[in-house]
Amino acid sequence: MATNKTDPGKMIDLAPEKIRRDLLLPVFHTSRRYYLLVFVLVAIGLPGMFVYLYQMSEGLGVAGITRPIFWGFYITNFVFWIGISHAGTLISAILRLCNAEWRRPVTRCAEAITVFALAIGAQYPIIHLGRSWLFFWLIPYPSERGIWPNFRSPLVWDFFAISTYITGSLTFLLLPIIPDWAMVRDRATGLRKRVYTVLALGWRGTPREWHRLEVAMRIMAVTILPVAVSVHTIVSWDFAMAPVPMWHSTVFGPYFVAGAIFSGIAALIVVMALVRKAMHLEEYLKPVHFDNLGKLLLVMSLLWLYFIFAERLTVWYGNEPSEMAAFWSIQRGRFTVLFWMMVCCNFLIPFPILAIKKLRTIVGTVIASSTIVVGMWMERFLIVVPPLEHKYLPYDWGRYSPTWVEITITIGTLMGMILLYVLFAKFVPMISIWELKGGQRPTPMPEQANATADQAALRLGHPIPSTNT
Amino acid sequence: MAHRWGMVIDLDRCTGCEACVAACHAENNIATISASEAARGRTMHWIHVERYWEGEFPNIRARFRPVLCQQCDAAPCEPVCPTYASYHNPEGLNAQVYNRCIGTRYCANACPYSARYFNWFDPAWDKPLQLQLNPDVSVRESGVMEKCTFCSQRILAAEIKAKTENRELRDGEVKPACVQSCPPTAMVFGDLNDRHSEVSRLSRSVRATTLLAEVGTLPKVTYLERESSHGDE
């Protein structure tokens, strides 16, 4: 932290031309390894899609869910991915609003996770439907059936929350990409030029355009924060609104939001490390970024522990017979191993790594984050399944175990998420070039807007030679 | 005055014979489930009889409680349905509109009695049961939720008949399949809004209890508890 306080914006001290060359390289050059990676992802992920079609044609019975455990892997994955989506927009919006200078190389990585995790997560409520093809009945539109969706249902709230969040975070991601796409456009030829001309939306880099971008980003950062918080609160209400023992709890809203931010930061650290390694961005994503995010993760880890403790203590102290059945199945029953694995993954392993300064290196934070991502998936599973296995009447208790159908679809969507990210990294510079160029933050002042010669030249109506800067 | 259909089940009379279960299957076109699926917990019985053991050996007794949809006044299954497939009809029944159901199964999670059943596959019947499907009841396709309707087709038929004969429905005129087939007449069905109906009278008995009253669902199925636990049979 000390470095960026004394020397804001100078954390990355590289020539603008080098920055541009490094970060635009993947856009112009595709390696053979890249094609191989895409092929592998498609090959592993595609079966998931066919299995989903199989599930639709055969009936949901091919999955492991049964009575009374009507929700299983699919809803677990839904909550998990929506949680991961809190990586980006929320963190990036907070960092932007706080003017944290070190955020610059991090924000785009994070915002992209949000959009893609939402795109994947939002598929699960549809995949899990008995009649998936009728999912659009959740959308309020004047239909020939003459009825609207039931606005009292948390699932309808979900629909609104997620569609708002995905619209907002997509805008939040795309707005700052426009100047970067314009930069690609100015350097490209042929088909690529035509494509990026469309994508850049006629960006010319005039002071007025910079000013508008700046204002728009500020508005988006402020509006996206309450949206992000509300989205995961509403996801938690899917559970808290139903009178199921251990679901029906007021703590679920904040508990889910904290867990979402926790898993989101962890996912961000893992993704950043992979991007850094694969795209050779060692000079941009530095140990200090991992250190700072690691500290944030440390705080969230403690907060998570507090929530899990608070939730469990109130249930145990209240000693309601119906709740205790689910409680003991987690603490001393069939789910005990999973519970303690979760505690290890989310606290016992990451806490010392993140707390001890010497261990909070890139490798250290990545190890901690990987266990947290896995641990948070277990947490979601433990929220969804054990209470459903132990509802009020003991003769209705059941057991859930997933089938190959659920597992294949889960793997498929994970591959889908990685694939979306990999494709994104190909078409968009993974670090916002214009934001990175220290001290060149756009201002409405014309004399400062010539920070990049291209934009100044464009403003004056000069053609730009693609090699000149 | 609108009807408010309710049921009373006398636990002193129930012998656990499961005639109600068989009658319900026949009346309501409930699919038969294969043994392997049943082992996975996917049985479908809109009404089922739960057996409890009471006492210590050798003074042990089997106790029975038929459980069906409790047709709650404050039904947790209704507000959670995003498409109004599960809704409260004007006669107080928790109706399930199969064609509106998209299969979120949220209602089934919310139901404290687990009285809702999901069609995991398209329905099938063990031969020759497919030949005796009830034409008054729709069959349900794969992916939708179903549950006890209090034999709404019988209620409707009786109401239409009374209307054509220009008279009020008589108490006991409507009998769901389970009530009709109960050999010890442990089950009584009728209008709770009619203070003189048998069901209304019995539901005010001192023995009247409801299942999981603490959840606050206000069921319209009332159980008459046993008068003594031992030696009365």
Interface residues (C-beta under 8 A of the other chain):
Chain A: E58 G59 L60 G61 I65 T66 R67 P68 F70 W71 P125 H128 L129 G130 R131 L134 F135 W137 L138 R145 I147 P149 N150 R152 S153 P154 L155 V156 F159 D238 M241 A242 P243 V244 L388 K391 Y392 L393 Y395 D396 G398 R399
Chain B: E37 R40 G41 R42 T43 E50 V67 P76 P79 V80 C81 P82 T83 Y84 R100 C101 I102 G103 T104 R105 Y106 A108 N109 A110 P112 Y113 S114 Y117 F118 N119 W120 F121 D122 E141 S142 G143 V144 M145 L212 V215 T217
